[in-house]
């Protein structure tokens, strides 16, 4: 389980952020099934850019790797990273500080 410390000031908007990551999981899985590397790249880029502001640096790194693997059209890498992304989002434990 990934434990992440998040600034108390983000308490009200964090559920929306995490809900959007759940939607991203479905988008990523659909894109993998369709070999849609453009969508994979776009979602990876978006999440890598927004995650750090919430304190989710590890999620941002996974998303950046999805973006890069999609750019290389490496389906095997992308599949493994999407699974890692899903596991991280589903197992995250947030601690407000």
C-alpha positions as CSV (number, residue, x, y, z in Angstrom):
1,X,0.0,0.0,0.0
2,X,1.3,3.4,-1.0
3,X,1.0,5.9,1.8
4,X,1.2,9.5,0.6
5,X,1.2,12.7,2.6
6,X,-1.1,15.3,1.2
7,X,-1.4,18.9,2.3
8,X,-4.5,19.4,4.4
9,X,-5.5,22.3,2.2
10,X,-6.2,19.8,-0.7
11,X,-8.7,17.8,1.4
12,X,-11.8,19.2,-0.4
13,X,-10.5,18.7,-4.0
14,X,-8.6,15.4,-3.5
15,X,-11.6,13.1,-4.0
16,X,-12.2,14.7,-7.4
17,X,-8.6,14.2,-8.4
18,X,-8.7,10.5,-7.3
19,X,-12.0,9.9,-9.0
20,X,-10.5,11.3,-12.2
21,X,-7.6,8.8,-11.9
22,X,-10.2,6.0,-11.7
23,X,-11.7,7.2,-14.9
24,X,-8.1,7.3,-16.4
25,X,-7.7,3.6,-15.5
26,X,-10.7,2.7,-17.7
27,X,-9.5,5.1,-20.5
28,X,-6.0,3.6,-20.4
29,X,-7.3,0.0,-20.5
30,X,-9.5,0.8,-23.4
31,X,-6.6,2.4,-25.2
32,X,-4.3,-0.5,-24.6
33,X,-7.0,-2.9,-26.0
34,X,-7.3,-0.7,-29.1
35,X,-3.5,-0.1,-29.5
36,X,-4.4,3.6,-29.2
37,X,-1.0,5.0,-28.4
38,X,-2.1,8.6,-29.0
39,X,-4.6,8.4,-26.1
40,X,-2.1,6.5,-23.9
41,X,0.4,9.3,-24.5
42,X,-2.1,12.0,-23.8
43,X,-3.4,10.5,-20.6
44,X,0.1,9.8,-19.4
45,X,1.2,13.4,-20.1
46,X,-1.9,14.9,-18.4
47,X,-1.5,12.8,-15.2
48,X,2.3,13.2,-15.0
49,X,1.7,17.0,-15.1
50,X,-1.0,17.1,-12.5
51,X,0.1,14.5,-9.9
52,X,3.0,16.3,-8.4
53,X,0.8,19.2,-7.3
54,X,-1.1,16.8,-5.1
55,X,2.0,15.1,-3.7
56,X,1.7,12.0,-5.9
57,X,5.2,12.0,-7.3
58,X,5.3,8.2,-7.8
59,X,2.0,8.3,-9.7
60,X,3.4,11.1,-11.9
61,X,6.5,9.0,-12.6
62,X,4.4,6.0,-13.6
63,X,2.2,8.2,-15.9
64,X,5.4,9.8,-17.5
65,X,6.6,6.3,-18.2
66,X,3.3,5.4,-19.8
67,X,3.6,8.5,-22.0
68,X,7.2,7.6,-23.0
69,X,6.3,3.9,-23.7
70,X,3.3,5.0,-25.8
71,X,5.6,7.3,-27.8
72,X,7.7,4.3,-28.6
73,X,4.6,2.2,-29.4
74,X,5.8,-0.4,-26.9
75,X,2.6,-2.3,-26.0
76,X,4.2,-4.7,-23.6
77,X,5.7,-1.8,-21.6
78,X,2.5,0.2,-21.6
79,X,0.5,-2.8,-20.4
80,X,2.7,-3.3,-17.4
81,X,2.7,0.4,-16.6
82,X,-1.1,0.6,-16.9
83,X,-1.3,-2.3,-14.4
84,X,1.1,-0.5,-12.1
85,X,-0.9,2.7,-12.4
86,X,-4.1,0.9,-11.5
87,X,-2.5,-0.9,-8.5
88,X,-1.1,2.4,-7.2
89,X,-4.5,4.3,-7.5
90,X,-6.5,1.5,-6.0
91,X,-4.1,0.9,-3.1
92,X,-3.2,4.5,-2.2
93,X,-3.5,5.6,1.4
94,X,-3.7,9.3,1.9
95,X,-2.5,11.0,5.1
96,X,-3.3,14.7,5.5
97,X,-0.6,16.8,7.0
